[in-house]
């Protein structure tokens, strides 16, 4: 599954529904994570080099990432909620009853997840550096939890 352009036809990236952005990124990240876990090229799945070359440096989610960063500019609470949901699902271990696709998958370390999103966002959103994006992404789940 990829970002469905038909749902957002005629919309500016800032107007894309948050649920559509979350779904597209969740699916793309899940596909990338499973591909990485099944890739025999990097046998030690916890090594920094393995994360960087086998997972972080693979691009994904172009349109959905543009929409995500547009939310950062226009509606920070929605941006923070999106990042919080992705963090919860991939880093904290989603409830497998609610998300059976996550069953038996190891969690993605939070720093690796945020670096993955920032790395792939660098081409989609050039207003921030990758390091600035990582810092914003690290802070967003705590910001959202404080807003709730």
Secondary structure, 3 states (H helix, E strand, C coil): CCCCHHHHCCCCHHHCCHHHHHHHHHHHHHHHHHHHHHCCCCCCCCCHHHHHHHHHCCCCCHHHHHHHHHHHHHCHHHHHHHHHHHHHHHCCCCCCCCCHHHCCCCCCCHHHHHHHHHHHHHHHCCCCCHHHHHHHHHHHHHHHHHHC
